[in-house]
Amino acid sequence: MTISVSTDTIYARASGAGKAGVAVFRLSGSKSHAIANQLVGKRIKIREPKLVVLRGPSGGGVIDRGLVILFKAPASFTGEDVAEFHLHGARAVETALYEALSALGARPAEPGEFTYRALKNAKLDLAQAEALADLIDSETTIQRMQALGQLEGRLSAVAEGWRKLILEISAPLEADIDFPDEGDVPAAVAARAAPALAALKRELSAFILNSQRARIIREGVMVAIIGPPNAGKSSLVNALSGSDVAIVNEAPGTTRDIIETRLDLGGVVATLADTAGLRKAVSDDIEREGVARARMRAGVADIRMLVVDGAQCVSRETLLSGGDENVLPETLALLQPGDFLIWNKADIAGDAMREGNSGFHEHTVSAKIGAGMAELVTALTRSVAGPTAGGEGPALTRARHVKAVEDAIVALTRAEARIETAPELAAEDARLAARALGGITGAVGVEDVLGEIFSSFCVGK
């Protein structure tokens, strides 16, 4: 995606799509005030909400009656002159307004163009622009808190602090280049710069590690529900979600495709994927494809939950040794340490299959009557979310942020090795590290990533 840099006046609906009691329409650019005044038929004062009647140009009919607010550059969201129209959220009103705006010289905004202009006009940096998208997409309280913290510039401040520290550390390296004949300069430079570089590297590495939970909060986790046919996978998904999202039937192979539902587990969005029953004797090509998709989803999931029919299982030892005829050894092999082994149908099997020390989280439940489900949800939440604190702190929430810090660590490692023998190369490595960290906020050239970042924005952002 490419967003062109232009001086056009652009418009879009800034509130959610669809019919609504009130909708907000935004107009940004040098002509926005003149266009707004022409639609109203008089001059509107800056930052003074005014209840007006909007009419189409050239004697056009009434568009709607609502509020108009003007913002003067640079004190606006985009840093440009902006007009906002608070009108009724009807499709007919929207169509009439857009026709009038186009007739007066404005054009529809591209996805993310308002935020892009805010970035170009230094109203936001790149990390804050990403945080705005995350805030709009947030589904849980912790996601909201985390996005708000990033939008306030907490990550930006940390990243800029790192960048400035590197520039301070590299100053003696530059001095060594300027005064190469001073014999004691290299040793003095190494004595001052090397410990500082090592300390910064440790801080960057720790920040990456501590940001893992933040990325989980933003991205969520995938939980694959796997197991043989008729083990109660769909019933378990319905019980966990509290609604009938999956069809439950005694006929084996009922679930063919993957059915997904989303849960809020301690502030982390978890996507539960109900998959086809895993067995050798598949009935047709459709079920065979469903089995293949189930295995693929299990392979990429963050957590797997193997559901076993406790009433059919001979013994726990037989199952875990791969000798149970209902659970294929290759199905059991899909599990990883920390995954879940669910002994279902406790209402008819009893507690004979109660959990043991297998390296998995084992739970005996009855998805049908709800027995053991509260304990399972608690354990799953603990596994997914961990401690719930820390959603507001600065963190590397995107893969791009992590890559920038990793690149900086690599460059600082090279600088450490070259301080005494090649200070000019060490200075260049320090500059590369600072440049990598500057890419988090867009302090240095990041044109190559702008298209990817803003492709996730919708029109009106």
Secondary structure in CASP SS format (residue, H / E / C, confidence):
PFRMAT SS
TARGET T0000
AUTHOR 0000-0000-0000
METHOD secondary structure of the structure
MODEL  1
M C 1.00
T C 1.00
I C 1.00
S C 1.00
V C 1.00
S C 1.00
T C 1.00
D C 1.00
T C 1.00
I E 1.00
Y E 1.00
A E 1.00
R E 1.00
A C 1.00
S C 1.00
G C 1.00
A C 1.00
G C 1.00
K C 1.00
A E 1.00
G E 1.00
V E 1.00
A E 1.00
V E 1.00
F E 1.00
R E 1.00
L E 1.00
S E 1.00
G C 1.00
S C 1.00
K C 1.00
S H 1.00
H H 1.00
A H 1.00
I H 1.00
A H 1.00
N H 1.00
Q H 1.00
L H 1.00
V H 1.00
G C 1.00
K C 1.00
R C 1.00
I C 1.00
K C 1.00
I E 1.00
R C 1.00
E C 1.00
P C 1.00
K E 1.00
L E 1.00
V E 1.00
V E 1.00
L E 1.00
R E 1.00
G C 1.00
P C 1.00
S C 1.00
G C 1.00
G C 1.00
G C 1.00
V E 1.00
I E 1.00
D E 1.00
R E 1.00
G E 1.00
L E 1.00
V E 1.00
I E 1.00
L E 1.00
F E 1.00
K C 1.00
A C 1.00
P C 1.00
A C 1.00
S C 1.00
F C 1.00
T C 1.00
G C 1.00
E C 1.00
D C 1.00
V E 1.00
A E 1.00
E E 1.00
F E 1.00
H E 1.00
L E 1.00
H E 1.00
G E 1.00
A C 1.00
R H 1.00
A H 1.00
V H 1.00
E H 1.00
T H 1.00
A H 1.00
L H 1.00
Y H 1.00
E H 1.00
A H 1.00
L H 1.00
S H 1.00
A H 1.00
L C 1.00
G C 1.00
A C 1.00
R E 1.00
P E 1.00
A C 1.00
E C 1.00
P C 1.00
G C 1.00
E H 1.00
F H 1.00
T H 1.00
Y H 1.00
R H 1.00
A H 1.00
L H 1.00
K H 1.00
N C 1.00
A C 1.00
K C 1.00
L C 1.00
D C 1.00
L H 1.00
A H 1.00
Q H 1.00
A H 1.00
E H 1.00
A H 1.00
L H 1.00
A H 1.00
D H 1.00
L H 1.00
I H 1.00
D H 1.00
S C 1.00
E C 1.00
T C 1.00
T H 1.00
I H 1.00
Q H 1.00
R H 1.00
M H 1.00
Q H 1.00
A H 1.00
L H 1.00
G H 1.00
Q H 1.00
L H 1.00
E C 1.00
G C 1.00
R H 1.00
L H 1.00
S H 1.00
A H 1.00
V H 1.00
A H 1.00
E H 1.00
G H 1.00
W H 1.00
R H 1.00
K H 1.00
L H 1.00
I H 1.00
L H 1.00
E H 1.00
I H 1.00
S H 1.00
A H 1.00
P H 1.00
L H 1.00
E H 1.00
A H 1.00
D H 1.00
I H 1.00
D H 1.00
F C 1.00
P C 1.00
D C 1.00
E C 1.00
G C 1.00
D C 1.00
V H 1.00
P H 1.00
A H 1.00
A H 1.00
V H 1.00
A H 1.00
A H 1.00
R H 1.00
A H 1.00
A H 1.00
P H 1.00
A H 1.00
L H 1.00
A H 1.00
A H 1.00
L H 1.00
K H 1.00
R H 1.00
E H 1.00
L H 1.00
S H 1.00
A H 1.00
F H 1.00
I H 1.00
L H 1.00
N H 1.00
S C 1.00
Q H 1.00
R H 1.00
A H 1.00
R H 1.00
I H 1.00
I H 1.00
R H 1.00
E H 1.00
G C 1.00
V E 1.00
M E 1.00
V E 1.00
A E 1.00
I E 1.00
I E 1.00
G C 1.00
P C 1.00
P C 1.00
N C 1.00
A C 1.00
G C 1.00
K H 1.00
S H 1.00
S H 1.00
L H 1.00
V H 1.00
N H 1.00
A H 1.00
L H 1.00
S H 1.00
G C 1.00
S C 1.00
D C 1.00
V C 1.00
A C 1.00
I C 1.00
V C 1.00
N C 1.00
E C 1.00
A C 1.00
P C 1.00
G C 1.00
T C 1.00
T C 1.00
R C 1.00
D C 1.00
I C 1.00
I E 1.00
E E 1.00
T E 1.00
R E 1.00
L E 1.00
D E 1.00
L E 1.00
G C 1.00
G C 1.00
V E 1.00
V E 1.00
A E 1.00
T E 1.00
L E 1.00
A E 1.00
D E 1.00
T C 1.00
A C 1.00
G C 1.00
L C 1.00
R C 1.00
K C 1.00
A C 1.00
V C 1.00
S C 1.00
D C 1.00
D H 1.00
I H 1.00
E H 1.00
R H 1.00
E H 1.00
G H 1.00
V H 1.00
A H 1.00
R H 1.00
A H 1.00
R H 1.00
M H 1.00
R H 1.00
A H 1.00
G H 1.00
V H 1.00
A C 1.00
D C 1.00
I E 1.00
R E 1.00
M E 1.00
L E 1.00
V E 1.00
V E 1.00
D E 1.00
G C 1.00
A C 1.00
Q C 1.00
C C 1.00
V C 1.00
S C 1.00
R H 1.00
E H 1.00
T H 1.00
L H 1.00
L H 1.00
S C 1.00
G C 1.00
G C 1.00
D C 1.00
E C 1.00
N C 1.00
V C 1.00
L C 1.00
P H 1.00
E H 1.00
T H 1.00
L H 1.00
A C 1.00
L C 1.00
L C 1.00
Q C 1.00
P C 1.00
G C 1.00
D C 1.00
F E 1.00
L E 1.00
I E 1.00
W E 1.00
N E 1.00
K C 1.00
A H 1.00
D H 1.00
I H 1.00
A H 1.00
G C 1.00
D C 1.00
A C 1.00
M C 1.00
R C 1.00
E C 1.00
G C 1.00
N C 1.00
S C 1.00
G C 1.00
F C 1.00
H E 1.00
E E 1.00
H E 1.00
T E 1.00
V C 1.00
S E 1.00
A C 1.00
K C 1.00
I C 1.00
G C 1.00
A E 1.00
G C 1.00
M H 1.00
A H 1.00
E H 1.00
L H 1.00
V H 1.00
T H 1.00
A H 1.00
L H 1.00
T H 1.00
R H 1.00
S H 1.00
V H 1.00
A H 1.00
G C 1.00
P C 1.00
T C 1.00
A C 1.00
G C 1.00
G C 1.00
E C 1.00
G C 1.00
P C 1.00
A C 1.00
L C 1.00
T C 1.00
R C 1.00
A H 1.00
R H 1.00
H H 1.00
V H 1.00
K H 1.00
A H 1.00
V H 1.00
E H 1.00
D H 1.00
A H 1.00
I H 1.00
V H 1.00
A H 1.00
L H 1.00
T H 1.00
R H 1.00
A H 1.00
E H 1.00
A H 1.00
R H 1.00
I C 1.00
E C 1.00
T C 1.00
A C 1.00
P H 1.00
E H 1.00
L H 1.00
A H 1.00
A H 1.00
E H 1.00
D H 1.00
A H 1.00
R H 1.00
L H 1.00
A H 1.00
A H 1.00
R H 1.00
A H 1.00
L H 1.00
G H 1.00
G H 1.00
I H 1.00
T H 1.00
G C 1.00
A C 1.00
V C 1.00
G C 1.00
V C 1.00
E H 1.00
D H 1.00
V H 1.00
L H 1.00
G H 1.00
E H 1.00
I H 1.00
F H 1.00
S C 1.00
S C 1.00
F C 1.00
C C 1.00
V C 1.00
G C 1.00
K C 1.00
END
